[in-house]
């Protein structure tokens, strides 16, 4: 009876949260989560809480890749960004409806944003009503408006579960089953999987109506209008919305500390401003640019795709497998996206940015619009989808395809794949003669059966089966960002091998593709004449040498032009849609892979990296050895060799790489550690920097401090790993170590050790130390050029900028610079001025500082927040510089370059093994330092007596790499130093296995 009465509308109106699941109500209403203090700006509360969370416990779940921000901003198309943001602003909540008044329009927009929920029911909605969550909410709200359902305070309370089901199209009843095993005459219906969604929608609307009436407001629009009349700012409206309506308290309590997001409340304010701001000054909020990202389920995926955030392996595994994330994991993804967005905004608004030059304002709200469109719009770069059939998929009952639909499919296939149909016509014309490899039936048979499907990741479309039950074609609506696409299956491609362009890979890669990985560029094999000239988005078949039978089908993720000459290219080449032996193949006759001869398949070489395999993270495994397709195809394997011949042996390289005994390298490492303790990290300078990351100690301090003419290499020592060397140094008594979040740090130095009393610092090079002027901003790292003159030196200026959490501290002491950046000394001065101005020095111990709310918010972790009342002065200074955002400026002999966020990029030298014992060395990342790749290639050719080439780097604008045949890491390093490049900006990696081979030979 209860179900019948709900459907008829007889009950459900009395309870404010009738049908609202208790667990969801606790999460949605923020039960137990304190709101920010009354005078707090809620936008700042979101920034501060997310930043504190990601900088603390959240870092173990999701890391923000600040080093990728500058590269991402540099690669953005400014004109396209401006176009799409304006486009979104122009249609923001422009509904195809007629409204009696502005208040009625405003009321419906607010309810639409209030109900931005349901992404967790995406698969069930597609199966039941063929719509996603957002479309379902829009459909329901427009249905209520068109049917003139009252949506004022009393009308919202009067809604029933039957009303929600009728307007939103959400079924409440599911499958029928007998009442009992012995009573099959009486059938009862189970609750639908979507019933909880209908209950959530009803609960939100009823609760909102009740709270509006209790507060004396006639409608949602009445509440918003009166709030904006009092104070027309977005921050005020968001604060009042969050305070008044628990369903807008988008927050979580992680480890006892609140993490505020307030997505829906900000979305309401933003949509109202965009829709009515030009017409009504009351809604023209001047602080709209202070909003944060409206982090939902779409935007964090886009931010992750761009490499701006990096979730931990467990979260990545859940995302890849379609499993639900926990509240803490979801909060971490959303919070990290907000923190990353702020870094992008700061970078895009820097004086040297193209956005600044084009007078284009970038804030988190506009960035959210762009990223949301990027996740939805097929014209923008699509977010790669997983193999949609690597797991079981859901289908509806197969039904014969109507003749009109069949004719349309045949015509569409003829337009998309004309070459295959030409073969069919030739076969029909030559019906009396043999025509090998051509099936006269046609790629699209006349009689097909169709079944709608939904994949495990929510992609949907139709599958067209043959009369014998083999899936022949897909009509997929969600490939490459949402554009419909007709895709042949492997069954069709086995009958028509030349239907699609073919890309080649080794047999070792195929199991990884079947497991759900995409095909990476290093896994490609390439014909000597080069790859077919294909554009991004083209359909391709994946085959192995010796057999032209397709083993996978996918969408090309890059243009193939130029790939025939690129070594060391990275990234995804093909986004796999369907493979041999996946669940789509299994829904047919499960035909085994046929053998199809193809003469052109034997003349192949590998592209770029020698690692052809794909691992679970969609990358290729590599042990440096050539991986041949199969032992029984020697003719194909023999053809897998380098397209260019190895140059003559280089005796120069052998002489440069001087052999060093392990015990000698051990002593070099220990002396370098003593050297930095006696010079750059002595007791007067190192205290404020501790603890220091172990990798930073080695790369930034120890390597540049090696004796003149010597080179540190931890691999050539008896320790082999940096951690083992540092533990040996700790055992010797020189240092003390500490593990911080899984990374090794040096906690302290023992300058009183007897070794330091006996140690005499040595000369490390010809660089001259400059004494900096007091007014100069930043710390300069100088490296002499070929003539040793000051004008021929590359300098790196380190600058600091306060984060949003530290900005109030700097504002309190009116700390400003012309550029907005601070040197390390200036930052120390700001903190000292604040401490003295607030009289925070401990009278009993001047080395201790009393902590007030500004210092706590900006410099402490959440664990320290409630435990500490004072903190060491020197540690506080070190903490300040650690929490400030690092910017750098490279000063070339011709003048300074623009200021960029993070450490300057390194020039990367990589030596990789090719066929047999051949090796190739490449260097990239020269452009930021004014080094001409063509000149460097010419110098390398002379120094190494080897052939060199200069190639473009795919996926990077105006970036080139220099390649030289042979193992020439040492020679390249010395040449780059002669070009004024500091050693700290040179990264060298040897993947050739040369050291391993030498060790085996010695044994």
N, C-alpha and C positions, 0 to 999 in steps of 0.2 A: 504493500500500500504506500509505503514511503516513496518508492520510486515513481509510482503512478501519480501521486500528488505533486511531486516535484515537476514532472513533465507537464502537468496540467496547470502549474502555476499557483497551486493552492498553498504551498509552503515555501519556506526559504527566505522570506522577506524580513522576518523578525530578527534573526540573528545578525549581528554586525559582521561576523566573519563566518557565516554559515558555509560549511563545506570546505573551508580553508584548512589544509593539513597543518597540524600543530608544528611539525618540524619546519615546514616552509615558513609559517608565520613567525617563528622565532628568528629564522635567518633573515627574512625580509624586513621585519620591523626593527632589526638591530637590537633585540632584547639583550640587555646586559652590556651594551656598548655605549659608553658615555658620549654625548654630543660635544663638539668643540665648545669652548667657553663663549658666552654671549657676544663679546666684543671681537671675536676672532673672525677674520675674513675666511669664509669657507673654501675659497679657491686656494688660499695659502695653506689651509689645514690639509687639503688633499695633497698638495705638493710636499709639505713637510712630512706627513705620515707615510706616504709612499716612499719618499727618499730615505727616511729613517729605516723603514722595513727592508727595502732592497739593499741598503748598506749594512744591515745586520743579518737577522736570520734568513731573510728572503734571498740573500746572495747564494745560499746553498741550493736554492731551488731554481732561480733564474738570475743570470748575470747580464748586466748592461754593457754592451761592447762599445765603450766610448771611443775607442780607437778607430771604429768604422764610420763614425758620424761625419767627419769631414769628407771622406770619400763618397759617402752617400749623397751629401748635399752637393758636392761638385758634379755628380753624375745626374742630378735632377734636371729635367727640361723645364726651365723657368716659364716659358710661354705656355706649355701644356698645363703646368701647375696652376697658373693664373686662370686659364680657360676653364678648367674643371671646377675650381673653387667658385668662380663666378656663376658657372652653370648650376652648381648645387644651391648657391644662395638664391638664385632666381626662382627655382622651383620648390624651395623649402616649404613643405607642407601645403603646396598648392593643390588642393583637393578638387576633383571634378564634380563639385556639388554646388547647390544654390543655398545661400544662407540669408536669413531674414535680417541679420544684424552682425556687426563685428563681434559682439559678445558671444553670439551663437557659434561663429567660426572659431573664436579663441577657445571656447569651451571644448569643442571637439578636438582641436589640436592638443590641448592639455591632456585630455583623456587618452588620445592616441599615444602620446609620449609616456603617460603613466603606465600603459599596458605594454611597454617594450619588453616582453618576456617570451618564453616558450621555445627558445633555441634547443633546449634539451628534448623537445618533442618533434624535432625536424623530420626524422625518418617516419614516425607514425603519422604525421600530418600529410606527408607526401603520399603515403600508401592509402590513407583514408579519403582525403579531399583534394589530392594533387596540388597542394599549395604548401609553401614554407610558413614559418612562424610569423614573419613580418607581414606577408600577404594575408595570412589568416586574421591578424589583428586589424589591418586596414579594412579588409572585407567586412568584418563584424561591426566596426565602428561606423562605416558608411551605411551598412544595412540598418543600424539603429537610427541613424539620422534620416535616411530616406523614408523609413516606416514611421517617422515622427514619434519614436519612443522617447519619453521625457528623460533628459539627461541632466536635470538639475539635482539638487541635494536629495530631495524626496524621491525623485524618479530613480536615482541610482540605488537607493535602499529598497525600492519595490521590485527590483529585478529578481528573477528566479533562475534556477539552473536550466529550466526549459527555455527561457528567453536567450540565455547564453548559447545553448545548443543550436537554437533556431537561427539566430543572427550570425554567429561565427561559423556555422556549419560543422560543429564539432559533435560527432556521434557519442551518445552516452551509453549505448548498449553494444555489447560485443557478440561473441559467439553464443549460440544456444547449446544447451546440454540437458540431458534428462534430469528430472528432479532427483531420481535415485536409480540404482542399478535395477531394481525390480519394477520401477514405474517409468517406462519409456513413453507413456502416452502423454504425460505432462512435461512440457519443455520450459525451462527457465533461461533467461538471458544473463550472461556474465557482464560485468561492468567493462566498458571500453577502456583500452589503454590510454585514451585521450580524456577520460572523465576527470582525472586529477587536474588537467590543464583548465578545463571548464570551471572546476571548483576554485582554482586559484584566481581566475579572471573575476568570477562572481565575488569572491572574498574581498579582492582589492576594490572593486567598484562599490560594494555595500559599505565597506569600512570608510572609504573616502566620503560617501554621501552622508554617513552618520556624523563624521567629524566636522563636515562643513555645516550641517544643521546645528550641531551643538555649539559651534562658534559663532552662529548668527549670520552665516553666508548663504545666499540663495543658490549659488552654483560655484563650480570651479572657476569660471570666468569672473564671477563677483569677487572671489578671494584674490585672484591675481590682479584685477583692476585696482582694488582698494589698496593692495600692498604696494603696487607701483606708483599710485597717486601719492602715498606717504613719502616714498624715497625711490625714485626711478633709476635703480641700478640693478644689474644682474646679480651682484653679490648679495644684495638685500633680499631679492626675490628667492634665490636659491636657499638662503638661510631660513626664510620664513616657510618655504615649502618643506624643507627637511624637518624643521621643528614641528610642523603641524601634522604631517602625514607620515606615519611609520613606513608605509610602502615605498617611500622615496629615500629612506635611510640606507643607502647603498654603502654598507661598511662591514667590516669583519674584525673580530678580535683575535689576533694572532699572538700567542705567548703572553696574553694579558695586556697587550697594547693595541689600541684601535688603529685600523688602516682605513681611511676614508676614501671613497671613490665618487659617490654622489652623481652617478651617470645620468639617471633619468631627470633629476631636478635641474641639472645644467642643460640637458637637452630641451626641456620645456622653455627655459629662459632664452636659449639660443634660437629656437624655432619661432618664438613669439617676436623676438627682436627682428629676425630676418623677414617675417611675414608682415608685421605691422609697424616696424620702426620708421619707415619712410613716410608713413601716413600720420602717425600719432607719436609726438615727441615723448609721451609718457613711456613708450616701449623702445625708444631709441637709446639703448643702454651704452654709455660711454666706456664701460669697463668690460665689454664683451670679449676683448682681446686677452683678458686676464684668466679666462676659463681654462680648464685642463681638458685633456683628451677624454672623449666619451667612450672609454674603453669597454667594448662589448666582446662578443665571441669572434667577430670578424677582424677588427683592427689589430689585436695582438698577433694573429696569424700572419698578417701583412708585415708587421714590424719584425717578427721572427724571420720571415722570408728574406728581408733585406739585410739580415745579419746584425741588426741593432740590439737584439736581445738573444740570449743563448740559454734555453731551458736545460735543466739537468737531464741525464740519460733516462731516468724513470718517467719524467713528464713527456719527453720525446717519444718514448715507447708507447705511452698511453695515447698520445695524439695519433701516432701512426696506426695503432690498432683500433682506434675509435672508442676506446674506453673512457669513462667519465672521470674527470679530474676531481680531486678533493677540493673543499672550500679553500684550504691554505694554498694549494697549487694554483687554483683559478685566480685567487687574489694576487699571488706572486706574478703571474703572467700579466694581469691587468696593471698592477702597480709598476712593474718594470717597463711596460709600454709608456706609461705616463712619464717616468723618469727619462726614458730615451727620447720621448717627444720634446721635453724641455731642452735637452742637449741639442737636438736638431734645430729647434727654434732659435736658441742662442747663436748657433753657428750660422744659420741662414740670415740672421739679422746683424751679423758682424759687418764692419765698414767695408771689407773687401769682397763681400758676397755679391753674386750676380743678382740676387733678389733685392739687395739694397740699391744696387745700381739701377735696377728697373723700377724702383719705388713700389715694390710689391711687399706688402706687410705679411709676415708669417707669424702665426700664433698657433697654439695647440688646437683651437677650434677649427681653423682652416686646414691645419694638417690632418685632423681627424676626417674632415670631409674628403680630402684627397686620398688618404689611405683607405677609407671606406669604399670610395669609388674604385680604387685600384683592386680591391678584393672582389668587386662585383662587375666592373665594366670590362667587356672583352677588348675594347680599344686600348686599354692600358695593359701593362705587363701582367699576364695571368699568374695567379698563384698555382704552382704545380700541384696536380692531384696525384694521389697514389694510384697504383693499379687497382681499378675498381672491382676486379673480379678475383683478387687474390684470396678473398674470403667469400663464404656463401652469400648469395644475393637473393632478394625477394622478388618473385614474379607473380603476376596474375594469370588467370587461366588463358591458355593459348586459344586463339580463334582464327579461322581462315581470313586472310586479308581480302578486303573488297577489291573487285576488279579495277575500280577507278583509282584506288590507292596504289594498287600494283602498277598500273600504267604510269602513275606519277613517279613512283620509285624508279622504274626502268628509265624514264626520261631523265631523272636527276642523276642516276648512275652514268648514263651516256654523256651527260655534260661534264661530270666530274672525272670520269675515267674513259676518255674517248679511245685511247690506244687499245684497251682490252676489247672494246666492242668492234674495232676495226679488225682485230684478229678473228673474232667470231664471224664477221661478214666474209672475210677471206676463206674461212673454213667452210662456210655454206656455199660459196662460189666454187670451191674445189672439193665438193663433197665426194667426188669420185676418186680422189687421190688422198694419200696420207698427209696429214698435217700434224706433225709431232708437237706435243705440248700444248695444243689448242683444244679447248672444250667448246663444241659447237652449241651447247645448251644456252650459253650466255651467262655473264656474271650475276644477273638478277633474274632468277627463274620466274615464270608466269604465276605459278601456284606457290604461295607462301603462307605460313601461319605467323601471326604476330602476338606478342605478349609484352605488356608493360612491365618494367623492372625498376627496382630501387636498390642501389648498391649499399654496402656496409658503411660507406662514407657519405651517403645521401645523394649521390648522383643518380639521375633517373633518365628514362627514355624507353625505347622499344627495341626488342630483339626479334629478328625475322628468321624463322626456321624453315628448313626445307621439308619436303613431304616425308622424308625418312627421319626427321627430327634433329638434323644438324643445324646449329646456329650459323647463319651465313653472313648476316649484316647487323649492325647496330645503328640506331638513330639516337645519338646521345645529345642531351640538351645542356650538359654541364661540363663539356671539355673546353679547356683553354679559356676559362673565365666566363662561360655562359652561352657561347655561340653554338647553335645546333650543328651537328656534324654527322655525316653518313660514313661509317667505318666498316670496312670488310673484316671478317674474322679470319683466323688461320685456315679454316676449312675452305673459304673462298679463295684465299691466296695460294693454296696448294693446287687448285685447279687453274688459276690464272696468275702465275708467278710474277709477271711483269705489270700487274695491276697498279702497284705502288712503287715509288723509287726505293731502292734497296741500300741500306747501310750494313756494314759488316762488323762483326765482333768475334771474339774467340769463344769456343765451347765452354770455357771455364766461367764465362760471365753469365751464361744463360740461366743456371740454377739461381743466381742472385736475382735476375729479372723475374723469374717465376715466383720467387719469395717476396716480391713487392718493391724491389729497388728500381730506380730509374737508371738509364744507360748514361754513364759519365763520358766526357770527352776522351780521357785517357784510355778508355776501353775500346775505342774505335779502331778498326783496321781500314786502311785507305788504299784504293787502287793507285797505281803509279801515275795515271793520267789525272788523278784528283777526284774529289767527290763531285757528284752532280750538284749544279748550282741551284740550291733550294733556299727558300725563305722560311723564316721562323713561322711556326704554325702549320707547316705542311705535314701531311700524313706520310709515314715511312714504314717500311717493313724491315725487320732485323733478321739477318741470316748469318750463318757460319760458313767459313771457307770450305769449298768442296760440295756444298749442298745449298741450292737456291730456295729450298722450302722455308718459308717464313716461320720463325719461332717466337716472334713478338711483333706487336703493332703499337705505334705510339705517335706522339705529336712532337715535331722538331722544336727544340727550345732555343735555337740560335740560327743565324744565317750560316750556311756552309761555305760561303765564298771566302777564300784565303786560308781555310783550314789545311789545305794540302801542304803548306810549308811551315806550319807552326809546331814547334816543339815545346813541351811543358805546359800546354794549354790545360785548363781545369774547368770544372763546372759540369752542369747537366747538359747532355747533348739531346737526349730524347726522353720525354715524359711518357712512360709506358702506360698504355690503356688496357691491353689484353695480351696474354701470352699462351703459348702451347702449354697444356697441362694445368691451366688455372681452372676455376670453377665454371667459367663460361664454356671452355672446351669440354669440361666434364659433363655439361648439360646435354651434349650431343652423343654421337656414337663412340666417342673416345678413340678416334682413329689415331694410330701411331704415326710418328713423323715420317713422311715419305722421303725418298732421295730424288732430288731434281738436279740434273746436270746443268752446269752453267760455266761456259768456258772462261768468262772474265773474272771468275772468283779467285783464280790462283795467283794473280799478280798483285799482291797486297802487301802493304807495310803498316806498321803500327804508327799511330799518331801520338806525339807528345810523350806522356809518361808510359813506362813499360808495364805498369800495373793494369792489367786488363780486367781484373776481378772487381766486383762490387761488394762492399761489406754491408753490414746491417744499417749503417748510417748513410747509405747511398754514396759511399766513397769506394775507391778501389784499393784492394790489398796489394802490397808490393813488398817483395823481399829482394828486389834488385835483380832477380833472375828472369830471363825471357820465358814466357809461358806459351807453349806451342798449342795449337788447337787440338791436335790428336796425333798419336804416334803412327797411325795407319795411313796418314796422308802426307808422306814424305815430300811429294812434289809441291804441296801447298806450304808445308813448314819451311822448305828450303827457300821459298820465295819471300818469307817474312824477314827481310833484312833492311838495313838503312837505305833510304833513297839516294843519299850522297855518300861518297867513299870517305874512309878515315884518312886524315891528312898524315904527313910523314911523322915519325916518332919525334917527340920533343925532348931533347936532352936537357934543355933549359928548365923544363918542369921538374925533372928528376933532381937537378942540382939545387933548385930553390927549396924543394921539400926535404930539408936536411933531417936525417934520421936522429931521433932523440930517444935515449934510453928511458924506461919508465921511472927509475929512481932519480934521474936528472930532471924529468918533468915534475916529479913530486917536489923536489927542492925549489924549482922555479915557481910553482904554485905557492909554496909556503913563503918564499921571499916576497912574492907579489902581495900576499896578505899582510906581511910585516910592513911592506912599503906603504900601503894605503893607511895602515894604523899609525905610521910615523909621519904621514903627510896630510893627505886630503881628509882622512877620517881620524884625526887625532882627538884627544880628549876635549879640546876647545871647540870642535866643530861637529863631532858625530853625535853627541848626546841628544840633540834636538831631533835627529833623524831616526833614532832607534825606536822600535825594531825595524830592520831593513830586510826586505825580501832577498833570499839567497841568490836568485837569478840576477837581481839588480846589482848585488855585490860583485858578482862574477863579470857580467857583461859591461857594466857602467864603470866599475872601479878597478878590478883586478886586471882585466885584459889590457886596458890602456896603460897600466902601470908595470907591464913587463919590462925587463931590462932592454936597453937599446939593441936592436938586431935579433931579439928573441921573440918567439910567439907562443902564447899559452894555448894548450889544447888538452882539455881534461880527459879526452879519450886516449891520449898517449901516456897518461899517467897510470900508476898501478891501481888507482881508485876507480877509474873509468867513469864514475858518476860524480857530479858536484856534491850531492848529499853525503856521499862516503868521505870525500875530502874534508868537508866542513866538520863532519863528526870526528875525523882524525885530528883536526885542528882543535876541536873542543876537548878531546881527550888529552891533547898536549897542553891545554890550559890557556890558549890564546883567546878563545871566544866562548860564549854560551849561546846555545840554540833554543828556539821555541817554535812549536808547531801552532800556526794560526790558521784556522779554517782549512786545514789540510795542506797548507803550504809552509815550507821551512823558512824561518826568519832568524837573523842574528839578533839576539836579545841584548848582548853587551860585549864590549871588548875589554881585555885585560891588559891595559897599557903598562901595568906594573910588573908584567912577566919578565923574567930574566933575559929572554930572547930580545926584548925591546931595548933593554939597557945595553946589550952588546951589538945591536943592529945599527948599521950606518946606511942611511938612504942613498940610493944610487941615482944616476941620471937616466931618465926613461926616454928622452927624445929631445928634439931641438925646439919644441914649442916653448914660447916665452909666456910667463905668467904676467897678466896685466892686473894692475891694481885699479879697481873700478871706481869711478867717481860716485860720490854719495848720491847724486841725483839720477844716476843711470838706472833704469828699470830692468830687472832680470839678471840672470847669471849667464855669463858668456863662456862658451867652450870654444877655444881657438885652436886651429890646426894650421901649421905653416904650409905654404905652397911650395912650388918647385924652386923658387928663389928665396924662400924664407921671409919675404917681406910681409908687413902687416896688411897691405892692400890685397895680397894674394891668399887670403885666409877665409875659410868658411866659418861663420860664427853662428851659434844657436842661442837665441835669447829665450830664457824660460820666464813665463809670465803666469800669474795666478789671478783667478777671478772668483769672488765669493759666490757660493751656492745660494739657493733661495733660503735655506735654513740659516745661513750666516749673514745674509743681507741686513737684517735688523741690527745686528751687532755693529756692522760697519756704518750703518746710518746713524746710530746713536752717537758716534764720535765724529760724525760728518766727514768720514774718510772718502775722499774722491781723488781721482786722477783724470787727466785729460782724455785718456784712452779707455778708461774703465778697467784697466789691468793694473796689477800690483806686482812689484818685485818681492822676493822672499823677505828682504830686509824691511820693505815697506809694510808687508803683512805682519811681521813681528812687531813693528812699531805701533800698528793699529791695535793689536791685542794688548800691548803694554799700556797704551793710552786708555783703553777701556778699563783695564784692571785698576789703574791708578785713579781714573776719574770716578769709578764706582766704589773706591776704597775697599777693594776685595782682597788685598794682601793680608795674609794672616799675621797678626801682630806677634804671635808667639813664634812663628816660623816663617820668615819672609820668602822661603822657597815654595811655600804652599799658597794656593789661591782659593778663596771661598767661591763657591759656584752659585751663580744666580740663574734665573730662568733663561737668559740669552745664551749663556755658556752651556747650559744643559741641553737646550734645543739644538744648538749648532754643533757641539763637539762631543757629546756623550752618546754611547749606545743605550739601547733601551734597558739592558741589564744594569748599567751604571746609573741610570737616571734616578732610580729610587734608593740606591745604596750609598752614593757618594755625596758628601757635602763640601769637600775640598779636593784639590788635585795639584800635583807637582807643577810648578811654573814651567819648567823646561818641557815636560811632557805635554802640557797644554799647547805650547808653541808648536811642537811637532804635530800634534793632532790638528791644529788649525791648518797648517800647510797641507796635511794629508787630505783634509776635507774640502779644500778649495780646488776648483777645476783648473787643471794645468793646460796652458796654451803655449805654443812655441812659435818663434819666428826665425826663419833661416835667413841669414845675411850673407849674400853672395858678393863676390868682388864688384859686381855691377850694381849692387844695391840690395835693399831688403825685400823679401817676399812677403805676401800677406800673412797675417797672424792666423794660425789654425789651431784647433782644439787637439789636445793630446800630444804625445811625443811625436817628433818628426818621423816619417816613414824611413825604413832602412832600404838600402840597395841590396837586393837579394841575389846571392850567388848560389846556384844549385848545380851539382855535378851528378849526372845520372848515367846508369849503365844502359847501353843499347844492345844490339845483337852481339852475341859472343862476348869478347873482351873489349868491345868498343865502348867509348864513353863520350858524352857531350856535356859541355859546361855552358850555362847560360846565366846572364845577369839582367835584371830588370830593376825598375824604380830609379832610373837615372834622371828623369826630367825635373824633379823638384830641385836638383842641385846644379842645373845648367850644364850637365855633361852630355855632349853630343854623341849619341849612340854610333853614328857613322865614323866619327873620329876614333872612338874607343875600339871599334871593330878593326880599323886599319892598324892601330897600334898593336892589337892582339895578334893580328895576322903576322906582323913582323916579329914580335916577341916570342910567339909560340910555334912559328913555322907551320901553322895549321890553317885550314880554310875557316872563314867566318861569314856569318850572315846577320842581317838586321831584319826582324820581322815584327809585325804588329801583334799586340796582345789582344786576343778576342775578348769582347765584353768590357774593355777599358778604352775610354776615349783618349785619343792622342797619346797612347802609351806604346813603347817599343821595347823589345828585348834584343840583346846581342848574344849570338850563339857561336861557340868555337868548338871544333872537333878536338876531343882529348880531355884529359884531366888537368885543369889549369886554375884551380882555386887560388893557390898562392900567388900566381902571376897576376891574376885579375885583382886580387886584394891590393897588391903593391901598385898596380896601375891606378886604381881608384884613389889610393892615398896620394899619388902624384897629382891627381886631379883635385886635390884639396879636400877630399871627403874624409871626415873623421872615422876612426876605427869603430867607434860606438854606433855609427850609422851603416855599418857593413855587416850583413848577416850571411854566413857561409854554411851550407849544408852539403855533406858528401853522401849521396845515395848510391854511389857506384860500387860499393862493396870492396873498394881497394884495400882498405885497412884490414878487413877480414881475410882477404886473399893473402896479404903479406904475412899475417899472423899464422895462417895455415902453412905457408911455405916455410916459415922459420921453425915450425914444429916438425 
